């Protein structure tokens, strides 16, 4: 069977991480790349042995023979690029966030539904091998009783960066949805949220606490304080077992004697950016089978996660 031929839109750091995985995977290759800054695309083409560099998106899709496209541009460009490419009807891999606000993501979702465009949004943490090993441990012990997620942002550092105001103002959608989405990964769909928010410095909030009930009956909490030193962590609670991730790339499980046992990642999560290898495999299967299996998320799933974030900030 011939290789799946990908086109790449974007040539930043995240594109490099995806290209490392593509280069290592059998049955897939990049046939063309474009970027707003052509010199960056040319540099990546040389590094990753990509034959064709195109001056713009139109040239890429018109002149290059492709099976699918990966949209790997910066956060405030993804919406416009995706909106342009959905009608072309290539299967799309879309880096997050697809929109800076839920309404943009909803527009993309509806446009993809209209054109029948297969799509996947890059929530790579859904593919962490240690997460799935933790889920398996919990399920072997009667299933999930509860979970708690801390999604503290280091906003005292972020505000010093040269980032557009539209990204800063919508940081909960641009970045915090990484951890908010894990509520749905671990807990399933949410049936009730009781949310509290404080706006100490940021108009959309910078302190969040939510109590959550899932359709399984499990209970959860989400807490985030943007101006307090912390980090990202997850705790899963089962019958006679707890699983803890903190930072997210390290996991342990704990028994009733409070003994801790390390959860080791798969080799691909050590060699490449965690989650990226299995995520790409999922996208390739979407291209071949027209089906996106769990834990993958399309624009509909991304919109649901962003809607939960919106509920958390009380708007």
N, C-alpha and C positions, 0 to 999 in steps of 0.2 A: 504494500500500500504506500502511495506517495506521501511525502511529508505534508503536514499542515503548514501553510504559508501565512505568516503573520506580517502585518504592517504596524510600525511603531510611530506614534505621534507623541513627541516629547523626548528630550535628551538630557534631563536633569539627573540628580542622584538616584531617584527612585527608578528611573529607566535603567540605570546601570545594574541595580539589584535584580530587576526582572530579566535583563539580558544574560546575567550570569547563570540563571536557572535555565533559560531557553537554550543557551549554548550547551548545557550539560545534559539535556533531555533528548532522548531518541524520538524521532518521528515528528519533530517540529523545527522550523527554521524561520528566520526573519529575512524577508525578501526586499523590504524597503523601510526607510525611516525618514521622517521629516521633523523639523522643529522650528519654532519662531526664530531661533538663533541657529542659522545653518552651520556655522563653524562647530557648534557643539554636536550637531548631528553627524558631521563629517568625522569628528574625533571619535565618537562612539562607533561609527561604521568601520573605522580603521581598527579599533580595539577588538571588536566582536565580529569582524569579517563579514560585514553586511555589504552586499554588492551595490545597492542602489540608494542614493540620497536624493531626495526630492525637495524642491524649493518651497512647496506648500502642500496642504492637505489635498487639494483638488488634483494636483499632479500625481500624488501618491496613489489615490484610488482609481485614477483614470489610466495611468501608465503601468502600474504594477499589478501583476496577477496575484490576487490575495484570497485567502479563505476567511480571514478575520482581522480585526484591528484591536490594538491596545492603546487606550487613551491615558497617557502618563504625564500630562502637563501639570502645571502648578494649580493650587486649589482654586484660585479665582479665574482660571481659564477653562476648567473642566466643563462647566455648564454650557458655555458657548460652543465649545468644540463638539461635545456630545450632541447638542441640539442640531448641529450642522450634519453630523454623521449618521444619526438614526435613520433618516429617510433613504440613505444609500443602501440600507438593509444588510450590511455586513454584521455578523456576530461581533459584539463589542465587549471588551473587558474595560471597565471604567474604574480608574483609581478613585478613592474617596477623598473628599465628599463630592458626590455627583452634582450637588447644588450647595450654595452657601447657606440656604435656608430651606425648610421643608417644602415650601411652595414651588421652588425651582425643581426640586427632585420630583415632586408630583407632576409637574409639566413634562419632564423627561419620561416619567413612567407612562403617562397617557399617550405621549407621542410614540413611544416604543410599542405600546399596545395597538395603536392605530396602524402602524406599519408592519407589525409582526416581527419586530427586530429582536432577536435573541440577545440577551445581555447578562452581564455579571458585574457586580461591584466588589472592589478589592478589600474586603474585610479580612485581611490575612490572619489576624489572631484567631479567627474561627478554625484555622487549620493547624494550630499549634499541637504537636503530637502529645505534649505533656497534658494539655487540656483534655484530650480524648481519653488518655489513660486515667486521668482523674475521674472523668464521667463514668468510665467503665467500673472503677473501684466503688464509686457511690452506688451505681446500679446493682452491683453484686451484693450490696448490703442494704437492699430494700428500697433504694431510690432516694431522691433528693428531698430533704426536709426543709432546707433553707439555704440561703446564700447571702453573703455581704460583699459588696464591691466598694472600694475606695478609689476615686478617680481624681486625686489632687493634682492640680496643674501648677507648674512653677511660674506663675504669672508675673512675679517680680523680675524674672529673667526675660519672659516673652515680650513684655512691654518695651524692653530696651532694643529689641530686634527691629530691623527695617522691614516691617510688614504693613501691607495696606490696611487702612482703617476698617474696610469691609470684612477683612479676615478677623481682625481683633474683635470687632463688635459681635461677630457670629462664631466665636471660638468654641462654644458648646457644640455647635453643629460641625464645625471644621475639624475639631480635634477630640473633644470629649466624647463624641459618639463612638470612638474606639472602645471605651470602657462601657458606655451605656449599652452598646450592642451586645456585650457579653451577658447582660441580664437575660436576653432572649436566647443566646447560645446555651447557657447552663440551665436556665429556669423554664424555658418554653415561653409561650405567649402570655402576656400580662392581662389580667382581668380587672385589677384595681390599683390605683396609685394615689397615695396621700403625700403631696409634695409641699415642702417648705423651701423658701428661697430668700436670701438676703442680698441686697445690692450695696456692697460696701464701697466699691469703686467703679464697677462695670455696670452699664445700664441694663444689660441682659442678665445680670446676676453673676456672683462669684463665690457664693456659698450655697450649697444645695444639700438637702437631706430628704430622701423619699422612702416611704414604707410601701412595700409592693406585695401583691398576692398574684400568684401564677395560676393558670388554668389547671395545673396538676394538684393544687392545694398547697404547694410549697410557699414559704414566705421569704421575702428578701428586703434588703436595704441597699440604697445607693447614697454615698456621702462624698462630697467634694468641697475642699476649701482651697481656693486658688492662691491665696497669699500666705499660706502656712506650709512650712516644709513637710513634705509627706512623700507621696509616690502613688503608683498604681498597684493595687493588690486585689486578690479574690480569695474568699473562703467559702468552701462548700461544706454543708453539714448533712451527714447521713446518720443511720442508726449504728452507733458504736464506731464511727469513723468520721474524721474531718480531713479535708484536703485544703492545702494552703498554697497560694502562689503570691510571692512578693520578693523581688519584682516578678512580673508576669512570666518571664522566661525561666524561672526556677520554681520547682514544685516539690512538696513533700506531702505524705499522708500520715495521719496520726491515729493511733489506736487508743483504746480505753485506758491503757497503762501510760499514756502520754509518750510513748515511744514514737520517734519520727523516722520515716523511711523515705529516701529520696526517690523522686520520679524522674527518670532519665529521658531526655529527648531522643527522638530518632536521629540518625546520622545526618539526614538532609536538613534538619533544623539546626544542626551545629555547623554544617558546611556553608549553608546559605542563610539569607535573612529568614528568621523563623516563620514558618507557614507558607512561604513563597512557592516551594516545590509542589506541595500537595494542592495549593491553590491553582497553580498553572495546570496540573493534571485535571482538575475539575473543569477548568475552562476548555481544555482540549476535548474533554468528553462532551461538554455542551455543544461545541462545534460539530462533533461527529454524530451525536445522538439527539440533538434538539432538546435535551433535558438537563436541567441544573439540579443536581442532587444536594441534599443536606450534607454539610452545613453551609453550602453556598448561598449567597444572597444576590438577588437581582434588584432592579430599581424599586420594585414593590416592597421588598424587604428593607431596603435602605430608607425608603419613605416612612415605613412603620417605625424604624429605630429613631429617625429624626423627629417624628411626631411625638414619641415618648420623651425625647429631649425637650421638645417644646412644651409639653405638659409639665415637665419638671421646673421650667422657669416661669410657669404661670401665665403663658401667653397663647 
